[in-house]
Amino acid sequence: MKIEDAIQQKQFVSEFQKAHINVLFTASFLNQKTLKALKPFQISPQQFNILRILRGRHPQPASVKLLTEKMIDKTSNASRLVEKLRAKGLVAREASDDDRRKVDVQITKAGLELLEKASVAIERMIQNYGTSISSEEAGVLNGLLDKLRGK
């Protein structure tokens, strides 16, 4: 569906404005799909992101600062998200051996198991994009988005 039809706006000030609105609208669309895919696992996209970061570092821990730096959504409150994951038994927190003020976060076995199942659901969702755009088109889109953020 064209952005003009999706938001019922026929004219834009420029192609740049149209692209800006289109990217924002598409990001929201993809976020809603991600929320739906993660709903059975009772985790948010931001919590999923933290679990993926921790899995990538496993068995080494990560500081909350490192999680914040690596997160897709830089506005998220990583400390609050970690606490919610800890309450669900998906991560463990402990004071760092190096610096008592720093908290080390590690993914638990339960976190790894849930992440594996959630990752399958997300991958299934992502593979459905193949019915809309080709792998080559996805590559072009990636290049354009990287170029847009490059400035």
Contacts in CASP RR format, 6 or more apart in sequence:
PFRMAT RR
TARGET T0000
AUTHOR 0000-0000-0000
METHOD contacts of the structure
MODEL  1
MKIEDAIQQKQFVSEFQKAHINVLFTASFLNQKTLKALKPFQISPQQFNI
LRILRGRHPQPASVKLLTEKMIDKTSNASRLVEKLRAKGLVAREASDDDR
RKVDVQITKAGLELLEKASVAIERMIQNYGTSISSEEAGVLNGLLDKLRG
K
3 9 0 8 1.000
3 18 0 8 1.000
3 21 0 8 1.000
3 22 0 8 1.000
3 25 0 8 1.000
4 10 0 8 1.000
6 25 0 8 1.000
7 21 0 8 1.000
7 25 0 8 1.000
9 21 0 8 1.000
12 18 0 8 1.000
12 21 0 8 1.000
23 145 0 8 1.000
23 148 0 8 1.000
31 45 0 8 1.000
33 125 0 8 1.000
34 45 0 8 1.000
34 48 0 8 1.000
34 122 0 8 1.000
34 125 0 8 1.000
35 44 0 8 1.000
35 45 0 8 1.000
37 118 0 8 1.000
37 121 0 8 1.000
37 122 0 8 1.000
37 124 0 8 1.000
37 125 0 8 1.000
38 44 0 8 1.000
38 45 0 8 1.000
38 48 0 8 1.000
38 118 0 8 1.000
38 121 0 8 1.000
38 122 0 8 1.000
40 121 0 8 1.000
41 48 0 8 1.000
41 114 0 8 1.000
41 117 0 8 1.000
41 118 0 8 1.000
41 121 0 8 1.000
42 88 0 8 1.000
43 51 0 8 1.000
43 85 0 8 1.000
43 88 0 8 1.000
43 90 0 8 1.000
43 114 0 8 1.000
43 118 0 8 1.000
44 81 0 8 1.000
45 72 0 8 1.000
45 73 0 8 1.000
46 71 0 8 1.000
46 72 0 8 1.000
46 73 0 8 1.000
46 76 0 8 1.000
46 81 0 8 1.000
47 81 0 8 1.000
47 84 0 8 1.000
47 85 0 8 1.000
47 90 0 8 1.000
48 115 0 8 1.000
48 118 0 8 1.000
48 122 0 8 1.000
49 71 0 8 1.000
49 72 0 8 1.000
49 73 0 8 1.000
50 67 0 8 1.000
50 71 0 8 1.000
50 78 0 8 1.000
50 81 0 8 1.000
50 82 0 8 1.000
50 85 0 8 1.000
50 91 0 8 1.000
51 85 0 8 1.000
51 90 0 8 1.000
51 91 0 8 1.000
51 107 0 8 1.000
51 111 0 8 1.000
51 114 0 8 1.000
51 115 0 8 1.000
51 118 0 8 1.000
52 115 0 8 1.000
52 119 0 8 1.000
53 62 0 8 1.000
53 66 0 8 1.000
53 67 0 8 1.000
53 70 0 8 1.000
53 71 0 8 1.000
54 62 0 8 1.000
54 67 0 8 1.000
54 91 0 8 1.000
54 105 0 8 1.000
54 106 0 8 1.000
54 107 0 8 1.000
55 107 0 8 1.000
55 112 0 8 1.000
55 115 0 8 1.000
58 106 0 8 1.000
58 107 0 8 1.000
58 112 0 8 1.000
59 106 0 8 1.000
60 106 0 8 1.000
61 94 0 8 1.000
61 96 0 8 1.000
61 104 0 8 1.000
61 105 0 8 1.000
61 106 0 8 1.000
62 70 0 8 1.000
62 104 0 8 1.000
62 105 0 8 1.000
62 106 0 8 1.000
63 96 0 8 1.000
63 102 0 8 1.000
63 103 0 8 1.000
63 104 0 8 1.000
63 105 0 8 1.000
64 78 0 8 1.000
64 79 0 8 1.000
64 82 0 8 1.000
64 103 0 8 1.000
64 105 0 8 1.000
65 102 0 8 1.000
67 78 0 8 1.000
67 82 0 8 1.000
67 105 0 8 1.000
68 74 0 8 1.000
68 76 0 8 1.000
68 78 0 8 1.000
71 78 0 8 1.000
82 91 0 8 1.000
82 93 0 8 1.000
82 103 0 8 1.000
82 105 0 8 1.000
83 93 0 8 1.000
85 91 0 8 1.000
85 111 0 8 1.000
86 92 0 8 1.000
86 93 0 8 1.000
88 110 0 8 1.000
89 108 0 8 1.000
89 110 0 8 1.000
89 111 0 8 1.000
90 107 0 8 1.000
90 108 0 8 1.000
90 110 0 8 1.000
90 111 0 8 1.000
90 114 0 8 1.000
90 115 0 8 1.000
91 105 0 8 1.000
91 106 0 8 1.000
91 107 0 8 1.000
91 108 0 8 1.000
91 111 0 8 1.000
92 105 0 8 1.000
92 106 0 8 1.000
92 108 0 8 1.000
93 103 0 8 1.000
93 104 0 8 1.000
93 105 0 8 1.000
94 103 0 8 1.000
94 104 0 8 1.000
95 102 0 8 1.000
95 103 0 8 1.000
95 104 0 8 1.000
96 102 0 8 1.000
96 103 0 8 1.000
96 104 0 8 1.000
107 115 0 8 1.000
129 138 0 8 1.000
130 138 0 8 1.000
133 141 0 8 1.000
END
